[in-house]
Amino acid sequence: MAILFSFFNIKHNHALQVAHHTLQSHLKMMQVLSLSDMNEFVELRSVDYFAQKYPSINRTALLSYHQNAMWQMQFHLGRIYTTNSYSIYIDTPRSAQTTNFDGRPMAGDIIAKDLDRRCISGYSNTNTAVDCKNNTLTEVRLKERFGVDNILVESDGFCQERDTARIYFDSLGRPYCGRIPMPLQNVFKIILLKNAQQKHLCILPYSGLITAEC
């Protein structure tokens, strides 16, 4: 029985470890995306390019509020859609008020894809871009895929939101958080919980360093 119990614990700890590694890899990937993305939406030419691909984008608003259109990782923590999952995307302004910088990875937003062109989004298979329907990366669904019981986020007070949390990186790799992006002042700590086990990831303010040593 001791041997079976030990094997059971190793198996469950391994799933948490894989979830932790997956999340860390995606955070680093998002930071690289931010550093390498030359589209800062500060001139009409770059806005026009995306307006052709995403016709619902409000071009004038994107130029005016380009600082809000950064790559972000949003954690989905509520009971709607896929609990304890995350998405990587750029939130965009739309003419319709219900979808204008609505803080969700919806149809019309720019959703990141992996090398196999699968969307890195665990939010919704219904209200998403056409090319993301039935084409999402299952590994971002940490509860469903790895059995992660809970995701906790600890950081600045202005980072706090109901049933969600988000972290952004700008074109210099600096971190932001909150419904309206604000520069991180303190460590952004992500805690993955499974049974009695937990794993941490921290994003440091100013530098944007991503580390498990926290």
Protein Blocks (a to p, Z undefined) as FASTA:
>chain_A
ZZmmmmmmmmmmmmmmmmmmmmmmmmmmmmmmmmmmmbgolafklmmmmmmmmmmbcfkl
mmmmmmmmccdddddfbfghjehiaddddddddfblklgonopacehiacdddfkopacd
fkbfklccfklgopacfklmmmlmnopabdcddddfklpcghiacddddfkopacedjbd
cddfbdcdddddehjbccdddddehjlpacfbZZ
